[in-house]
Amino acid sequence: MNILIIAATEMEIKPLMSAYFEDDFLITGVGSPTTVYHLLKKVTAKKYDIVFQIGVAGSFDESLQLGEVVLVNADCFADLGAFENKQFYSLFDLNLNNPDVFPLKNGWLKNEFEKNEGLKYVKGITVNCLTDDANKVSLFKEKYQAEIESMEGAALHFVCLQENIPFLQIRGISNFVGERDKSKWQLQSAIENSNNAALQILKSM
């Protein structure tokens, strides 16, 4: 199989890069625009059977433990829209986009490729700006009912669904959304655990 393994930063995938040499790696850079560009360029230059995205994420769900690894089966570009009167309105709310035009399903970019090796499935949202603003955190939590937040997940889903490539988004929980005090994060355990989980899935394929 031709397998592509991507991450926003080298830090998020360094353990796997040291332990697994059989497949291609791509560091996309942080954020959706650079992820879309570099991932699309890569998958149009070579045919891949599956793409793995590995990284850390913030959690809205306090039942998720810091360091826990999850598999994202639905994601969206959460902050495309408008903030008005202390509320957030998506492009769908504003009637600027159709929530059911491919690759969207009811506004979500859904992954139906199942290979979780016991990992918990979650919904994720992808944002352009991380924040400690309690109002924005509450708005997104209530609106999307998602468990995690990242800055690149929806970009993976968007490109791979458009290109008809199976994919997995594997995330380690490093912090709770809104917490910007890095001393309260568990970044290293999130990285190590997500890399270990990805390695187990790769070995089973």
C-alpha positions as CSV (number, residue, x, y, z in Angstrom):
1,M,0.0,0.0,0.0
2,N,1.0,3.6,-0.6
3,I,0.5,5.4,2.7
4,L,0.9,9.1,3.3
5,I,1.4,10.3,6.9
6,I,0.9,14.0,7.5
7,A,1.1,16.4,10.4
8,A,1.0,20.2,10.9
9,T,4.3,20.3,12.6
10,E,7.3,17.9,12.8
11,M,6.9,17.8,16.6
12,E,3.5,16.1,16.3
13,I,4.9,13.2,14.3
14,K,8.5,12.9,15.3
15,P,8.2,9.7,17.2
16,L,6.5,8.0,14.3
17,M,9.1,9.3,11.8
18,S,11.8,7.8,14.0
19,A,10.1,4.4,14.3
20,Y,8.5,3.9,10.9
21,F,10.3,4.3,7.6
22,E,8.1,2.5,5.1
23,D,5.8,5.3,4.1
24,D,5.9,9.0,2.9
25,F,5.7,11.8,5.4
26,L,4.5,15.4,4.9
27,I,4.7,18.4,7.2
28,T,1.9,20.6,6.0
29,G,2.4,23.6,8.3
30,V,-0.2,25.0,10.7
31,G,-3.7,25.9,9.5
32,S,-6.2,24.9,6.8
33,P,-4.9,26.9,3.8
34,T,-1.3,25.5,4.0
35,T,-2.7,22.0,4.7
36,V,-5.0,22.1,1.7
37,Y,-2.3,23.3,-0.6
38,H,0.5,20.9,0.4
39,L,-1.7,17.9,0.8
40,L,-3.4,18.4,-2.6
41,K,-0.1,18.9,-4.3
42,K,1.2,15.7,-2.7
43,V,-1.8,13.5,-3.6
44,T,-2.0,14.7,-7.2
45,A,1.7,13.9,-7.7
46,K,1.4,10.3,-6.4
47,K,-1.5,7.9,-5.9
48,Y,-2.0,7.0,-2.2
49,D,-4.2,4.3,-0.9
50,I,-4.8,6.1,2.4
51,V,-3.7,9.3,4.2
52,F,-3.1,9.5,8.0
53,Q,-3.2,12.8,9.7
54,I,-1.7,12.8,13.2
55,G,-1.7,15.7,15.7
56,V,-2.9,17.2,18.9
57,A,-6.3,18.7,19.7
58,G,-8.1,20.7,22.3
59,S,-11.2,19.0,23.9
60,F,-14.6,20.5,24.6
61,D,-15.6,17.3,26.3
62,E,-14.3,17.0,29.9
63,S,-15.0,13.2,29.9
64,L,-12.0,12.9,27.5
65,Q,-8.7,12.5,29.4
66,L,-5.6,14.6,28.6
67,G,-3.4,12.4,26.6
68,E,-6.3,10.3,25.3
69,V,-6.3,9.4,21.6
70,V,-9.4,9.8,19.4
71,L,-10.4,9.3,15.8
72,V,-12.3,12.1,14.1
73,N,-15.1,10.8,11.9
74,A,-16.7,14.2,11.1
75,D,-15.2,17.7,10.9
76,C,-16.1,21.2,9.6
77,F,-14.6,24.6,9.0
78,A,-16.3,26.0,12.1
79,D,-15.5,29.7,12.0
80,L,-16.4,30.5,8.4
81,G,-19.2,32.9,8.8
82,A,-20.0,36.0,10.8
83,F,-20.1,37.1,14.5
84,E,-23.1,39.4,15.0
85,N,-24.7,40.5,18.2
86,K,-22.6,38.1,20.2
87,Q,-23.8,35.2,18.1
88,F,-22.1,33.2,15.4
89,Y,-23.7,32.5,12.1
90,S,-22.1,29.9,9.7
91,L,-22.1,30.3,5.9
92,F,-25.1,27.9,5.9
93,D,-27.0,30.0,8.4
94,L,-26.3,33.0,6.1
95,N,-27.5,31.1,3.1
96,L,-24.1,31.6,1.4
97,N,-23.4,27.8,1.1
98,N,-25.4,24.7,0.6
99,P,-24.7,22.3,3.5
100,D,-25.4,19.2,1.3
101,V,-23.2,19.9,-1.7
102,F,-20.5,17.3,-2.0
103,P,-18.4,16.6,-0.1
104,L,-20.6,18.1,2.6
105,K,-23.4,16.1,4.4
106,N,-25.6,18.4,6.5
107,G,-22.7,20.8,6.8
108,W,-20.2,18.2,7.9
109,L,-17.2,16.5,6.2
110,K,-17.8,12.9,7.2
111,N,-15.3,10.0,7.1
112,E,-16.9,6.6,6.6
113,F,-13.6,4.7,6.5
114,E,-13.6,2.5,9.6
115,K,-10.3,1.5,11.1
116,N,-10.2,2.6,14.7
117,E,-8.5,-0.2,16.6
118,G,-10.6,0.6,19.7
119,L,-10.2,4.4,19.5
120,K,-13.2,6.6,20.3
121,Y,-15.0,8.2,17.4
122,V,-15.5,12.0,17.9
123,K,-16.7,15.0,15.9
124,G,-14.2,17.8,15.4
125,I,-14.3,21.4,14.4
126,T,-11.5,23.2,12.6
127,V,-10.8,26.9,13.4
128,N,-8.4,29.5,12.2
129,C,-7.8,31.1,15.6
130,L,-7.5,29.5,19.0
131,T,-8.9,31.5,21.8
132,D,-9.4,31.8,25.6
133,D,-12.6,33.9,25.0
134,A,-15.2,32.1,27.0
135,N,-18.1,33.4,24.9
136,K,-16.6,32.1,21.7
137,V,-15.8,28.8,23.2
138,S,-19.3,28.4,24.5
139,L,-20.8,29.5,21.2
140,F,-18.8,26.8,19.2
141,K,-19.5,24.1,21.8
142,E,-23.2,24.7,21.8
143,K,-23.5,25.2,18.0
144,Y,-21.5,22.2,16.8
145,Q,-21.8,19.7,19.7
146,A,-18.3,18.6,18.8
147,E,-15.8,16.9,21.2
148,I,-12.6,18.4,19.8
149,E,-11.0,21.4,18.1
150,S,-8.0,21.5,15.7
151,M,-6.6,23.9,13.0
152,E,-6.2,21.4,10.2
153,G,-8.7,18.5,10.5
154,A,-11.4,19.7,8.1
155,A,-8.7,20.4,5.5
156,L,-7.7,16.7,5.5
157,H,-11.3,15.7,5.2
158,F,-12.1,18.2,2.4
159,V,-9.1,17.2,0.2
160,C,-9.4,13.5,0.7
161,L,-13.2,13.4,0.1
162,Q,-12.8,15.4,-3.1
163,E,-10.0,13.2,-4.3
164,N,-11.7,9.9,-3.2
165,I,-8.8,8.8,-0.9
166,P,-9.5,6.9,2.3
167,F,-8.1,8.8,5.3
168,L,-7.8,8.8,9.1
169,Q,-7.6,11.8,11.4
170,I,-5.9,10.7,14.7
171,R,-5.7,13.2,17.5
172,G,-4.2,13.2,21.0
173,I,-5.9,15.4,23.5
174,S,-3.4,17.9,24.7
175,N,-5.6,20.5,26.5
176,F,-9.2,21.6,27.1
177,V,-10.5,24.3,24.6
178,G,-10.0,27.8,26.0
179,E,-7.1,26.9,28.3
180,R,-4.1,28.9,27.0
181,D,-1.9,28.2,30.1
182,K,0.5,25.7,28.5
183,S,1.6,24.5,32.0
184,K,-1.8,22.8,32.2
185,W,-1.4,21.0,28.9
186,Q,-0.2,17.5,28.4
187,L,1.4,18.0,25.0
188,Q,4.0,15.3,25.1
189,S,1.7,12.5,26.2
190,A,-0.8,13.5,23.5
191,I,2.0,13.3,20.9
192,E,3.4,10.0,22.1
193,N,0.0,8.3,22.5
194,S,-1.3,9.5,19.1
195,N,1.9,8.3,17.4
196,N,1.7,4.9,19.2
197,A,-1.9,4.5,18.2
198,A,-1.1,5.3,14.6
199,L,1.7,2.9,14.6
200,Q,-0.5,0.1,15.8
201,I,-3.0,0.8,13.0
202,L,-0.2,0.9,10.4
203,K,1.1,-2.4,11.6
204,S,-2.3,-4.0,11.2
205,M,-2.8,-2.9,7.6
